[in-house]
Every structure is written in structure tokens, then in C-alpha cells.
Amino acid sequence: MFKRMFGGGKGAGGGAPPPPSSAAPRNTPLSAVEQLKDTLAMLEKREALLHKKMAAELQKAKEFNRQKKKSAALQCLKKKKLYETQIENLQNHQLKLEEQVITLEGSKTTAETFSALKNGAGAMKQISRRTNIDNIDKVMDDINEQSEKMRQVQEALGQPVGYSADLDEDELDAELAELEAEDLLEEELAPPATAPATAAAAAPRKVVAPAAPAARPAPAVAAAMPAMPSVPGKSSEDEELEALQREMELLS
């Protein structure tokens, strides 16, 4: 009997207890929160049922009181008080379970935050191992080397080839300077374009100015001068000028 009770022998009906099943659910925070919420839902249903029973006992107590059955009415009121006590206990249990849910959810959030920070730190370590200062210096040296090679290639492509490579740039610059000097000298020696027009405009005024001596008293001589036949193609101003010249010759 004692062997069967304490498992001392390996006979019929004895033997070691079976090992715990590996398929048993793990007590994770998520499963604990779900279990607590299920229990809360069950307690809420229980509380609602007790409220109904309490209301029913109160109604019975009123009926028995109308029937002058005080003993039965008191029994109903006692049951009502018991239901009230159970409801208070259920409410206390619900409060404790809600506190547990809040605590577990906060712990779960803290654990997830810690896990994220840990993963981030591990990723930063891996990045640091791949991008240490030696690797960065090597990459920068490679970039500078490739840039220098590209600059040399561009300079080589920009060099003149063929006939253009034999031209002397200094000689071309000197020839261009001579052409500019010749153009400047021609501009300085060229007469101003407005000088002939000014002289032509001033000539008629000098010819018409000696009209004052015509008022001198010489009617007889002027009348004695034979009239010169008009030459075709001469204007009246030319004829007056010739007449004035002949008159001055006679007076002299």
C-alpha cells in the first residue's frame, strides 16, 4: 500500500511517474494576459448573475412582506445580503486582475522596448565592424585616386592633335595684336565725316555778305556798263556776284 502511495516499487501498477509533456503551453506574458482577461470576463458574467438573483430575492421579500410572512421575507433579505457580499468580493477580484493585466502589459511593452534597443545595439556593432576608420580611409584614398585618373584623362582628351598641335599660340596672339593696332590707327587718321558738309554750308554766307557797297552812289557808271548776256546754266546769284565783281573793278 505504501509502495503504491509513494511509488517505491516497479511491480505491477508501480513505476516512475511519466515525464512532463513537452507540449505544455509556456507561461508567456501574452498567454498570461489572455488568461487574466478571460477570468475577468467570467467574473463580470458572475457579477451580472448575482445582481439578478439579488433583485429576485428583494422582490420575493416584498411579496412575503405583503403577505405578512415576515420569516420568509427575512430569509430573502439574508440571501440578498449574501449576494451583495459576493458581488463586493467579485469586484475586488476584478480590480486585482485588472491591475495584473495593466502590469503585464506594461512589462511586455518594456520587454519589447528592451529587445528593440538590444537589436539596434547589435546592428550598430555590425555596422561599426564593417565601417571602421581604416576602411573609411581606404575608400577615400580609392576615390581620390580615381578622381586623379579621371582628371588626367580629361586633360589628355583636351590636348590639340594633328595640325592644331603645331600652331604657336604666342605667334597668333602677336598677329592679332598687330591687327588691332592697325585698325586703331586707321580710325585715328580718317577725317571726320561732318567736315565737308559744314564747309559747304558756310560758303554761301561768305559770298552774300558784301551786299552793302551796292548802296554807294554810282548810278552813272552802273548804267553805262553794258549788260552781259546771261550764260545758260548760271543761277541768278552767280550773275549778281559777277556784276558786283565788275563794279568793284571799275571803282578801283
C-alpha positions as CSV (number, residue, x, y, z in Angstrom):
1,M,0.0,0.0,0.0
2,F,2.8,2.4,1.0
3,K,4.7,1.4,-2.1
4,R,1.7,2.3,-4.3
5,M,1.3,5.5,-2.4
6,F,4.9,6.7,-2.6
7,G,6.0,4.9,-5.8
8,G,8.6,2.7,-4.2
9,G,8.5,-0.4,-6.4
10,K,8.4,-1.2,-10.1
11,G,5.9,-4.1,-9.9
12,A,2.5,-4.2,-11.3
13,G,0.9,-0.9,-11.0
14,G,4.2,0.8,-10.0
15,G,6.8,2.6,-11.9
16,A,8.2,6.2,-12.2
17,P,5.7,8.9,-13.0
18,P,5.5,9.9,-16.6
19,P,7.7,12.9,-17.6
20,P,6.0,16.2,-18.2
21,S,4.7,16.7,-21.6
22,S,6.8,19.0,-23.8
23,A,3.6,20.1,-25.5
24,A,2.5,22.0,-22.3
25,P,1.9,25.7,-23.0
26,R,4.6,28.1,-21.9
27,N,3.7,30.8,-19.4
28,T,4.4,33.7,-21.6
29,P,3.3,37.3,-20.9
30,L,0.9,37.2,-23.8
31,S,-0.8,33.9,-22.6
32,A,-0.9,35.3,-19.0
33,V,-2.7,38.5,-20.2
34,E,-5.2,36.4,-22.2
35,Q,-5.9,34.2,-19.2
36,L,-6.4,37.2,-17.0
37,K,-8.8,38.8,-19.5
38,D,-10.8,35.5,-19.8
39,T,-11.1,35.4,-16.0
40,L,-12.3,39.0,-15.9
41,A,-14.9,38.2,-18.4
42,M,-16.1,35.2,-16.3
43,L,-16.2,37.4,-13.2
44,E,-18.3,40.0,-15.0
45,K,-20.8,37.4,-16.0
46,R,-20.9,36.0,-12.5
47,E,-21.5,39.5,-11.1
48,A,-24.4,40.1,-13.5
49,L,-26.0,36.9,-12.5
50,L,-25.7,37.8,-8.8
51,H,-27.3,41.1,-9.5
52,K,-30.3,39.3,-11.0
53,K,-30.5,36.9,-8.0
54,M,-30.3,39.8,-5.6
55,A,-33.1,41.6,-7.4
56,A,-35.2,38.5,-7.3
57,E,-34.7,38.0,-3.6
58,L,-35.6,41.6,-3.0
59,Q,-38.8,41.1,-5.0
60,K,-39.7,38.0,-3.0
61,A,-39.1,39.8,0.3
62,K,-41.6,42.4,-0.8
63,E,-44.2,39.8,-1.7
64,F,-43.7,37.9,1.6
65,N,-43.9,41.2,3.5
66,R,-47.3,42.0,1.8
67,Q,-48.5,38.5,2.8
68,K,-47.4,39.1,6.4
69,K,-44.8,36.3,6.1
70,K,-42.0,38.0,7.9
71,S,-39.9,34.9,8.4
72,A,-39.8,34.2,4.7
73,A,-39.2,37.9,3.9
74,L,-36.2,37.9,6.3
75,Q,-34.8,34.8,4.7
76,C,-35.0,36.5,1.3
77,L,-33.2,39.6,2.7
78,K,-30.5,37.5,4.1
79,K,-29.9,35.9,0.7
80,K,-29.8,39.3,-0.8
81,K,-27.1,40.4,1.7
82,L,-25.1,37.3,0.8
83,Y,-25.3,38.1,-2.9
84,E,-24.2,41.7,-2.1
85,T,-21.2,40.3,-0.3
86,Q,-20.3,38.0,-3.1
87,I,-20.6,40.9,-5.6
88,E,-18.3,43.0,-3.5
89,N,-15.8,40.2,-3.4
90,L,-16.1,39.7,-7.2
91,Q,-15.4,43.4,-7.7
92,N,-12.3,43.2,-5.5
93,H,-11.1,40.2,-7.6
94,Q,-11.8,42.1,-10.8
95,L,-9.8,45.1,-9.6
96,K,-6.8,42.8,-8.7
97,L,-7.0,41.1,-12.1
98,E,-7.1,44.4,-13.9
99,E,-4.1,45.6,-12.0
100,Q,-2.3,42.4,-13.1
101,V,-3.3,43.0,-16.8
102,I,-2.0,46.6,-16.7
103,T,1.3,45.5,-15.0
104,L,1.8,42.6,-17.5
105,E,1.0,44.8,-20.5
106,G,3.5,47.4,-19.2
107,S,6.1,44.7,-18.6
108,K,5.5,43.4,-22.1
109,T,6.0,46.9,-23.6
110,T,9.2,47.3,-21.5
111,A,10.5,43.9,-22.7
112,E,9.7,44.7,-26.4
113,T,11.4,48.1,-26.0
114,F,14.5,46.4,-24.4
115,S,14.6,43.8,-27.2
116,A,14.4,46.6,-29.9
117,L,17.2,48.5,-28.2
118,K,19.3,45.4,-28.0
119,N,18.8,44.6,-31.6
120,G,19.6,48.1,-32.5
121,A,22.8,48.0,-30.5
122,G,23.8,44.7,-32.2
123,A,23.2,46.2,-35.6
124,M,25.3,49.3,-34.8
125,K,28.1,47.0,-33.7
126,Q,28.0,45.1,-37.0
127,I,28.0,48.4,-38.9
128,S,30.9,49.6,-36.8
129,R,32.9,46.5,-37.6
130,R,32.3,46.9,-41.3
131,T,33.0,50.7,-41.4
132,N,36.0,51.2,-39.1
133,I,38.3,54.1,-39.7
134,D,40.8,52.0,-41.7
135,N,38.1,51.0,-44.2
136,I,37.0,54.6,-44.5
137,D,40.5,55.9,-45.2
138,K,41.0,53.2,-47.8
139,V,37.7,54.1,-49.5
140,M,38.6,57.8,-49.5
141,D,42.1,57.0,-51.0
142,D,40.4,55.0,-53.8
143,I,38.1,57.9,-54.5
144,N,40.9,60.4,-54.7
145,E,42.9,58.0,-56.9
146,Q,40.1,57.5,-59.3
147,S,39.4,61.3,-59.4
148,E,43.0,62.0,-60.3
149,K,43.0,59.4,-63.1
150,M,39.8,60.9,-64.5
151,R,41.4,64.4,-64.4
152,Q,44.4,63.1,-66.3
153,V,42.1,61.5,-68.9
154,Q,40.2,64.7,-69.4
155,E,43.4,66.7,-69.8
156,A,44.7,64.2,-72.3
157,L,41.4,64.4,-74.3
158,G,41.7,68.3,-74.3
159,Q,45.1,68.4,-75.9
160,P,45.2,69.6,-79.6
161,V,46.1,66.9,-82.2
162,G,47.2,67.0,-85.8
163,Y,47.8,70.4,-87.5
164,S,46.4,72.3,-84.5
165,A,49.2,70.9,-82.3
166,D,51.9,72.6,-84.4
167,L,50.4,76.1,-84.1
168,D,52.2,78.7,-81.9
169,E,49.8,80.3,-79.6
170,D,52.1,83.2,-78.8
171,E,52.6,84.0,-82.5
172,L,48.9,84.0,-83.1
173,D,48.4,86.4,-80.2
174,A,51.1,88.8,-81.5
175,E,49.4,88.8,-85.0
176,L,46.1,89.6,-83.5
177,A,47.6,92.5,-81.5
178,E,49.0,93.9,-84.8
179,L,45.7,93.8,-86.5
180,E,44.0,95.6,-83.6
181,A,46.8,98.3,-83.7
182,E,46.2,98.8,-87.5
183,D,42.5,99.2,-87.0
184,L,43.0,101.8,-84.3
185,L,45.5,103.8,-86.4
186,E,43.1,103.9,-89.4
187,E,40.3,105.2,-87.2
188,E,42.5,108.0,-85.9
189,L,43.7,109.1,-89.4
190,A,40.3,109.0,-91.0
191,P,38.8,112.6,-91.4
192,P,35.6,113.4,-89.6
193,A,32.6,112.7,-91.8
194,T,30.8,116.0,-90.9
195,A,33.6,118.4,-92.1
196,P,32.7,118.8,-95.8
197,A,29.1,119.4,-95.0
198,T,30.0,122.2,-92.6
199,A,32.3,124.0,-95.2
200,A,29.6,123.7,-97.9
201,A,27.0,125.2,-95.6
202,A,29.3,128.2,-94.7
203,A,30.3,129.1,-98.3
204,P,27.1,130.9,-99.4
205,R,27.1,133.2,-96.3
206,K,30.6,134.5,-97.2
207,V,29.5,135.3,-100.8
208,V,26.3,137.2,-100.0
209,A,27.9,139.3,-97.1
210,P,29.4,142.1,-99.4
211,A,26.0,143.4,-100.5
212,A,26.4,146.6,-98.5
213,P,28.6,148.5,-101.2
214,A,25.7,148.3,-103.6
215,A,24.2,151.3,-101.8
216,R,27.1,153.6,-102.8
217,P,26.2,156.4,-105.3
218,A,27.4,155.2,-108.7
219,P,24.3,155.3,-110.9
220,A,26.0,156.7,-113.9
221,V,28.7,154.1,-114.0
222,A,26.3,151.3,-113.3
223,A,24.1,152.5,-116.1
224,A,27.0,152.8,-118.5
225,M,28.0,149.2,-118.0
226,P,26.8,147.0,-120.8
227,A,24.5,144.2,-119.8
228,M,26.2,140.9,-120.0
229,P,24.3,138.2,-121.7
230,S,23.1,135.6,-119.4
231,V,25.0,132.4,-119.7
232,P,22.9,129.3,-119.8
233,G,23.3,127.2,-116.7
234,K,24.1,130.1,-114.3
235,S,21.9,131.0,-111.5
236,S,20.8,134.5,-110.6
237,E,23.1,134.5,-107.6
238,D,26.1,133.8,-109.9
239,E,25.2,136.6,-112.2
240,E,24.8,139.1,-109.3
241,L,28.2,138.0,-108.0
242,E,29.9,138.6,-111.4
243,A,28.2,142.0,-111.7
244,L,29.4,143.0,-108.2
245,Q,32.9,142.0,-109.1
246,R,32.9,144.1,-112.3
247,E,31.6,147.1,-110.4
248,M,34.4,146.8,-107.8
249,E,36.9,146.6,-110.6
250,L,35.6,149.9,-112.2
251,L,35.6,151.7,-108.9
252,S,39.2,150.7,-108.2
